[in-house]
Amino acid sequence: MMKAKWKKYPFVMITYRDHSGDASFVSEKDMEQDSILLKTCGWLIKEDDKRVFLVDTQTSEGDFAGLSEIISSCIVERVTLRKKL
C-alpha cells in the first residue's frame, strides 16, 4: 500500500462579491442592487496579485479537486481557520 501524500495548507474562509450577468432587457433601476456576497472555505493552495485558489478536496496522491478561483479585487474578508491543515 502506498503511503498517503497529504499536504498541509492554510484552511481559510473567503467572503467575496459575486459576478453576475443578464442577457434579458434591463433598466438602470435593475442595476441599483448591491452584488451578492459569497463565502467559500477551502485549502489555500496558491495566490498571486490577481487571484486566490482554494480547493475543497485533496487526494492521498497529492492531487486536488473542487477548485475555486477567486478574483482578489472582489475579496471583502479573509479568515484563516487553521494555519496548516
C-alpha positions in Angstrom: 0.0 0.0 0.0 1.3 3.4 -1.0 1.8 6.0 1.8 -0.6 8.9 1.6 1.0 12.2 0.4 -1.2 14.6 2.4 0.0 18.2 2.0 -0.6 20.8 4.7 -2.0 24.2 3.6 -3.8 27.1 5.3 -7.5 26.4 5.6 -9.4 29.7 5.0 -12.9 31.2 4.6 -13.1 34.0 2.0 -16.1 36.4 1.6 -16.3 38.0 -1.8 -18.6 39.8 -4.2 -20.2 37.6 -6.9 -20.2 38.5 -10.6 -23.4 38.3 -12.5 -24.7 38.7 -16.0 -28.2 39.0 -17.5 -29.0 38.6 -21.2 -32.5 39.9 -20.8 -33.6 43.5 -21.1 -32.8 45.6 -18.0 -33.2 49.1 -16.9 -30.9 51.3 -14.8 -33.1 50.6 -11.8 -32.2 46.9 -12.1 -28.6 47.9 -11.6 -29.1 49.6 -8.3 -29.0 46.4 -6.2 -25.7 45.6 -4.5 -23.9 42.5 -5.6 -24.4 39.2 -3.8 -21.8 38.2 -1.2 -20.5 34.6 -1.2 -18.4 32.6 1.4 -16.1 29.8 0.3 -14.0 27.6 2.6 -11.0 25.6 1.5 -7.3 25.0 1.5 -5.4 28.0 0.1 -3.2 26.3 -2.5 -1.9 29.3 -4.4 -2.4 33.0 -4.8 -0.9 35.9 -6.8 -1.7 39.6 -7.0 -4.9 38.9 -9.1 -6.3 35.6 -7.8 -6.7 33.2 -4.9 -7.0 29.5 -5.5 -8.9 27.3 -3.0 -9.7 23.6 -3.2 -12.2 21.6 -1.1 -10.7 18.2 -1.7 -7.3 16.6 -1.5 -6.4 13.1 -2.7 -3.9 10.8 -0.9 -1.8 11.0 -4.1 -1.2 14.8 -3.7 -3.8 16.0 -6.2 -6.8 18.3 -5.7 -10.4 18.7 -6.7 -13.2 21.3 -6.2 -11.2 24.3 -7.3 -12.4 27.8 -6.7 -10.6 30.7 -8.4 -11.5 33.9 -6.6 -10.5 37.3 -8.1 -8.5 39.2 -5.4 -10.2 42.6 -6.0 -13.6 41.1 -5.1 -12.5 39.8 -1.7 -14.2 41.5 1.2 -12.8 39.4 4.1 -10.4 36.6 4.6 -10.3 34.5 7.8 -7.7 31.8 8.4 -9.5 29.0 10.2 -6.4 26.8 10.6 -2.8 27.8 9.7 -2.0 24.3 8.4 -4.5 21.6 8.0 
